[in-house]
């Protein structure tokens, strides 16, 4: 019964997002604001997993919603609006990384300053996010952010990242084991 409730909730959220995208395609700025409010945390979390600094992630976030606004009329409703938005974010982040030719390492002080400024992130969540960025590989960070933070399905993550579904599942479970082991041992 719980599965049906979760599946229905995901389905209805996808329908809401698709409706907002349809309104955005007609130039509705209020719809863009609502879409942003519903999705920005997930998009930012994913951008952070790919960006060099919080400032780069904020730029990717900003550029993503500009691209969503300008491309909304090309969106084809297939029940996967978050995957479409995340693909835009991924492509923008990759372009930014190629252009800057930067490493993917995020300095601890950058993370700390960014997370401290976000009131919606609890101190426990802050520690967990900082830990995740330290001990997970780049792919693992992106997969965890997409699935756990953004609620994107593993199959959609495989499409977004252009890797096979079994690889996504393996990396996701490996990342969870790493985090669990880290937390149980109290390392760091």
C-alpha positions in Angstrom: 0.0 0.0 0.0 2.9 2.4 0.8 4.4 1.7 -2.6 1.1 2.7 -4.3 1.0 5.9 -2.3 4.6 6.8 -3.2 4.0 6.0 -6.8 0.9 8.1 -6.9 2.7 10.9 -5.2 5.5 10.8 -7.8 3.0 10.6 -10.6 1.0 13.6 -9.4 4.2 15.6 -8.8 5.3 14.9 -12.4 1.9 16.0 -13.6 2.1 19.3 -11.7 5.6 19.9 -13.1 4.5 19.1 -16.6 1.6 21.5 -16.2 4.0 24.2 -15.0 6.2 23.6 -18.0 3.2 24.0 -20.3 2.4 27.3 -18.7 6.0 28.4 -18.9 6.0 27.6 -22.6 3.2 30.2 -22.9 5.3 32.8 -21.1 3.9 32.4 -17.6 6.5 33.8 -15.2 4.5 32.8 -12.2 4.7 29.2 -13.3 8.5 29.5 -13.6 8.6 30.8 -10.1 6.5 27.9 -8.8 8.6 25.4 -10.8 11.7 26.9 -9.3 10.3 26.7 -5.7 9.4 23.0 -6.2 12.7 21.9 -7.9 15.6 24.3 -7.1 16.9 22.4 -4.1 17.3 19.2 -6.1 18.8 21.0 -9.1 21.2 22.8 -6.9 22.3 19.7 -5.1 22.9 18.0 -8.4 24.8 21.0 -9.7 27.0 21.0 -6.5 27.9 17.4 -7.2 29.3 18.4 -10.5 30.6 21.9 -9.9 34.0 23.1 -8.6 32.5 25.7 -6.1 29.2 26.6 -4.7 29.3 29.8 -6.9 29.7 27.6 -10.0 26.7 25.5 -8.8 24.6 28.7 -8.3 25.5 29.8 -11.8 24.5 26.4 -13.2 21.2 26.7 -11.2 20.5 30.1 -12.6 21.4 29.0 -16.2 19.2 25.9 -15.8 16.1 27.9 -15.2 16.9 30.4 -18.0 17.2 27.4 -20.3 14.0 25.8 -18.9 12.2 29.1 -19.6 13.6 29.4 -23.1 13.1 25.7 -24.0 9.8 24.9 -22.2 7.9 24.8 -25.5 10.2 22.0 -26.8 9.5 19.8 -23.7 7.5 16.7 -24.7 5.3 15.5 -21.8 6.4 11.9 -21.0 6.0 11.9 -17.3 9.7 12.7 -16.6 9.9 16.5 -16.2 12.6 16.3 -13.4 14.8 14.1 -15.7 14.4 16.8 -18.4 15.4 19.6 -16.0 18.3 17.6 -14.6 19.6 16.8 -18.1 19.7 20.5 -18.8 21.6 21.1 -15.5 24.0 18.3 -16.3 24.7 19.6 -19.8 25.3 23.2 -18.4 27.5 21.9 -15.7 29.6 19.9 -18.1 29.9 22.9 -20.4 31.0 25.0 -17.5 33.6 22.5 -16.4 35.0 22.0 -19.9 35.3 25.8 -20.3 36.9 26.3 -16.9 39.0 23.1 -17.0 38.7 22.8 -13.3 38.9 19.9 -10.9 35.7 18.7 -9.3 37.0 19.0 -5.7 35.1 21.4 -3.5 37.1 23.1 -0.8 35.8 22.4 2.7 35.6 26.1 3.6 33.5 26.8 0.4 31.1 24.0 1.4 31.0 25.2 5.0 30.3 28.8 4.1 27.6 27.8 1.6 25.8 25.4 3.8 26.0 27.6 6.9 24.1 30.3 4.9 21.2 27.9 4.1 18.7 27.9 6.9 16.8 25.0 5.4 19.8 22.7 5.8 20.1 21.3 9.4 23.4 20.9 11.1 23.1 17.1 10.8 22.3 17.4 7.1 25.2 19.8 6.6 27.7 17.3 8.2 26.3 14.5 6.0 26.6 16.5 2.8 30.1 17.6 3.6 31.0 14.0 4.4 29.4 12.7 1.2 31.4 15.1 -0.9 34.6 14.0 0.7 34.2 10.2 0.5 32.1 9.6 -2.6 33.4 9.5 -6.1 32.1 12.1 -8.6 29.6 9.6 -10.1 28.5 8.4 -6.7 27.9 12.0 -5.6 25.8 12.7 -8.7 23.8 9.5 -8.4 23.0 10.0 -4.7 22.1 13.7 -5.3 19.8 12.8 -8.2 18.1 9.9 -6.5 18.0 10.8 -2.8 17.7 14.6 -3.1 15.9 15.1 -6.4 13.9 11.9 -6.4 14.9 10.9 -9.9 14.5 7.2 -10.6 17.5 5.0 -11.2 16.5 4.4 -14.9 16.2 8.1 -15.5 19.6 8.6 -13.9 21.1 6.1 -16.3 19.7 8.1 -19.2 20.9 11.5 -17.7 24.4 10.2 -17.0 24.7 8.0 -20.1 25.6 4.9 -18.1 23.9 1.5 -17.9 21.2 1.0 -15.3 23.1 -1.8 -13.5 26.1 0.6 -13.1 23.8 3.3 -11.6 22.4 0.7 -9.1 25.8 -0.6 -8.2 27.3 2.9 -7.7 24.3 4.0 -5.7 24.4 1.0 -3.3 28.2 1.3 -3.0 27.8 5.0 -2.1 25.2 4.1 0.6 27.6 1.5 2.0 30.4 4.0 2.1 28.3 6.5 3.9 26.9 3.9 6.3 30.4 2.6 7.1 31.6 6.1 7.6 28.8 7.0 10.0 29.0 3.7 11.9 32.8 4.0 12.5 32.6 7.7 13.2 35.5 8.5 11.0 36.5 11.9 9.9 
